[in-house]
Amino acid sequence: MSRIIDFYWDIGSTNTYFALHLIRPVAKRHNARLVLHPFNLGYVFRHHRYVLSEEPAIKLRNRRRDLERWAEKYRLPFRMPDRFPIKTSHALRGAIAMRDWDLEMAYVEEIFRCYWEQNDASVAEPEGLARIAEKLGVGADAFLERIDSAPVREALISSTNSGLEKGIFGAPSFVIDGELYWGKDRMEFIEDALARS
């Protein structure tokens, strides 16, 4: 029976972009199943009264250079988008909606590629997300109706609150056998956890 890696993510998280690329080969090596959990960071930050822009300017400048180093090391076409941050609730609900068509991971990969590689902030808007749905073979009208439906809205609230109840405070976060691993730089610890029988 394969192990489960619960992956809490938000497209607005720079570090989640890298984690999305780095966790999949780890999961494959250990025959583990990645379970995606949209996690509304905007809501979580307000819950914890955390404001990213209020961090010292020198720290924010270093963070940008550090992201560039990660991109160089792993040969990823990451670029800081011109519009940042963005509202992410529509994109998060879109991932839940795409479960109806068994396209959740393909959708998540595409929205991250658009925003973090192609500087396409239209992923913050329903119309931009509908274009991605159509690219994946899902009709725009059906997709837009689904992301605005009460069950999908409630599923995102539930997913976020469930994460908070588990002690998750940021993205990316991974949970394996009840243990929380936060950040893109925890892959070695995740590997160790998965290697244990």
N, C-alpha and C positions, 0 to 999 in steps of 0.2 A: 504494500500500500504506500503511495507516494506521500511525502510530507507536504504540509501546507505552509506557504509563506503569505501572510496577509499583508498587503501593500497599501498603505494609506498615502494618497497623492492629491496634489492640486496643481493645475497647469501654471498657476502664478508663481510657483516655487522654482527658482533657478536650479537648486540642487536636485529636485525631482527629475529634471531633464536628464541629468547625468545618471541618476539612480536607475531610471527606466532602461538605459542602455546597459548598465553594469549588472543589474540583478538577473537579467534573463539568462546569460550564460551560466551564472552560478546555479540558478534553478535547474537548468538543463543538465549540468554535470551531476547533480544530486537527485535527478528524477523527482524534483519537487514541483508542486503546482502553485502557480502565482494567482492569488485571488485579489482582485482590484477593489479598493474601497475609496470612492471619492470622498474628500475631506475638505470642507469649506474653510480654508485658512483665514479668509477675511472675518468670518464669524468667530473663529477660534482666537484670532488676535484681539478682537474686541472683548471677547470673554476674559482674556488674560490681561487686558489693558496694555497690550504691546503695540508700539508704533515703530515700524522699521525705519521710517525716515527720521526719527528722532535719535537714532544711533549717531555717534560721532562721525563727522564727515571723513576723517582719516580712515576709520574702520570701513566705511562704505567704499572708499577708493580702493583699499586693499582687497575687499571682497571681489570687486570687478576684476582686478589683476589675477586673483586666485582662480576665478572661473575661467579666465583665459588659459591659465596653466593646465587646468583640468582638460580643457578642450584640446590643447596641444598634446598632452600626454596620451589621451585616448583617441586622437585623430578624429574628433567629432566636429561637425561644421556649426558649432554653437556661435551665436552672436547675440549680444545684448540688444533687445528690441528697442526701437525708438519710443514706443509707448509702453511704459512700465511704471506702476503696476496696472493691471486690468481687472475688471470685474469678472469673476470666474464661475459664477453660479450656473449660467446657461451651459457652459462647456461641461461642467460637472454633471448636470442633469442629462446632457446629451450622452454621456458615457452609460448612464443607467438606462436610458431609452434604447441604446444600441444593443443591449442585452436581448431585446426582443428579436433581433435579427442575427444574433450570435456574432456580432461585430464589435464587441466592446474593446478588445485589445487593438484591433486595426484602427478604430476610431481614435483611441488614445494616442497611438503612435503618430497618427496623421495630425492631430491638433498640436502635439508637441513639436513636430517637424515644422509646421506652418509658423508657429509663434517664435520658437527659439532658434530656428535655422533660417527662415525666410522673412522674418520681420513682419509677419502678417498678423496684425492685431484684430482682424475681423473675427477671430475665434472668440472674442468677447461678446459678439452679437449673434442673435439667432439666425440671421440671414447668412452670415459667414459660415456658421456651423452647418446650415442646410446645404451649402455648396459641398462641404466635406461629405455629408451623408449621401448626397447624389453621386459623388465620385466613388463611394463605396457600394453603390447600387440600391440605395434606399431613397424612396421618393421624398422630396422636400416637404410636401404637405403632411404626409404621415409622420415624418420626423418632428416637424414643428408642433404638431398637435400633441405628440407624445411627450415632448420635453416640457410642455406647459400643463400637462395633466396633473391632477391632484396626487395620484399614486406615485409619480416620479418625483414631484416636489417633496412629498412626505418621505420617500426613500432616501433622498439626499439629506434631509434633516436627521433622519434616523441613523444614517451612516456616519454623519459627523458627530452626533451625540454619543453614539456607541463608541467611537474612537476616544472621545473625551472621557467617557466612563472607564475606558481601559488605561487612562493615563497618558494618552497620546496628545502631544502639545504642538507638534510641527510636522512638516512634510519635507522629505520623504521619511516615513516610518514603516518599519517592518515588525511583524509579530510572528514568532515561531515558538510553538509550545508555551504560550503565555509570556514569553520574554520579549521585551521591546528593544529594538535596535533603531536608533534615530540617526539619519544623515546618510549622505552618499558615500561616506568614507568608513562604513561599517561592514564592508563586504567580507573582510577576513574573519570577523566574528561570526557573520552569518554562515560562511563556509564551515567554520568549526562546529557551529550548532547543528548544521545539516549532516556533518560527517559522523556525529555521535549517533549511535544506534538507539 
